[in-house]
């Protein structure tokens, strides 16, 4: 419906694309009005994949991201 979801379960899994160190997993903390906070700490510079899973009730969506970290 386009409305913010304040009671979702939001989790992240991430790791480097070329060198495995994990994968690492985080549970995001709700901060209000449908916003969530998950401080990701990258081990080093490079490309990382991040899968963000958002679940509410029996529904779940996953967003796959590719990011480049520079330290």
Phi, psi and omega per residue, in radians:
X1 nan -0.117 -3.133
X2 1.504 0.027 3.121
X3 -1.484 2.548 3.072
X4 -1.063 2.551 3.121
X5 -1.893 1.898 -3.078
X6 -1.584 -0.151 -3.083
X7 -2.100 0.505 -3.118
X8 -1.439 2.755 2.951
X9 -1.703 2.029 -3.102
X10 -2.049 2.090 3.122
X11 -2.224 2.651 3.109
X12 -2.189 2.436 2.932
X13 -2.136 2.433 -3.136
X14 -2.686 2.750 3.081
X15 -2.929 2.966 3.081
X16 -1.247 2.682 -3.140
X17 -1.407 -0.490 -3.046
X18 -1.973 -0.197 -3.088
X19 -2.516 2.025 -3.086
X20 -1.354 2.278 3.021
X21 -2.181 -0.140 -3.029
X22 -2.484 -2.231 0.243
X23 -1.368 2.707 3.107
X24 -1.691 2.668 -3.138
X25 -2.347 2.451 3.103
X26 -2.299 2.626 2.968
X27 -1.898 2.140 -3.128
X28 -1.308 2.563 -3.119
X29 -1.807 2.252 3.097
X30 -1.178 2.384 3.132
X31 -2.022 0.056 3.088
X32 1.919 2.657 3.082
X33 0.947 0.579 3.096
X34 1.449 0.196 3.112
X35 -1.766 2.591 -3.118
X36 -2.353 2.605 -3.114
X37 -2.134 2.254 3.094
X38 -2.474 1.645 -3.119
X39 -1.228 1.923 -3.130
X40 -1.620 2.248 3.094
X41 -1.972 1.932 -3.131
X42 -1.422 2.368 -3.070
X43 -1.172 -0.541 -3.102
X44 -2.859 3.040 3.068
X45 -1.193 2.585 3.090
X46 2.528 -3.063 -3.133
X47 -1.567 2.364 -3.139
X48 -2.258 2.520 2.935
X49 -1.708 2.520 3.087
X50 -2.332 2.214 3.039
X51 -1.916 2.072 3.136
X52 -1.837 2.025 3.115
X53 -1.790 2.246 -3.126
X54 -2.131 2.019 -3.110
X55 -2.146 2.455 3.085
X56 -2.562 2.016 -3.060
X57 1.131 -2.218 3.129
X58 -1.657 0.004 -3.138
X59 -1.643 2.470 3.051
X60 -2.528 2.431 3.035
X61 -2.212 2.586 3.104
X62 -2.198 2.292 3.079
X63 -1.926 2.189 3.131
X64 -1.789 2.215 -3.112
X65 -2.150 2.653 2.980
X66 -2.145 2.116 -3.106
X67 -2.197 2.706 3.063
X68 -1.991 2.066 3.131
X69 -1.672 2.400 3.060
X70 -2.161 2.129 3.141
X71 -1.901 nan nan
